[in-house]
Amino acid sequence: MTMSKRKPTIKGLVDIRTLSGRGVSGQKVYQIYLKLGTLEMEKLRRQKERDNVLERMNTINHRLQSIDAEIDMLRRGIEALTATEVGADKVDAANNSAASGPKRGFKLRY
């Protein structure tokens, strides 16, 4: 008696029997409805996220505009102060040059 040596066949993923592809079953329709439901919920979440981001962007833009307005106001204030100080310095210089006598130190203006 001779024994035949069979080579063991290697089975892969393709050889596994499944129920897929055997027509539309009740489970398949259920899975489709479940997928539709999850996609609708994700769509609502994404829309809410988008709305929140747009609202935040509007808030930031308004704050940037108010910052720009405040910067402009402060710069105009500085220009007005420097203009009056330059005028006052000219008047002080004219008064100091006209006055005779020894100078007594210096003045600090705040």
Secondary structure, 3 states (H helix, E strand, C coil): CCCCCCCCCCCCHHHCCCCCCCCCCHHHHHHHHHHHHHHHHHHHHHHHHHHHHHHHHHHHHHHHHHHHHHHHHHHHHHHHHHHHHHHHHHHHHHHHHHCCCCCCCCCCCC
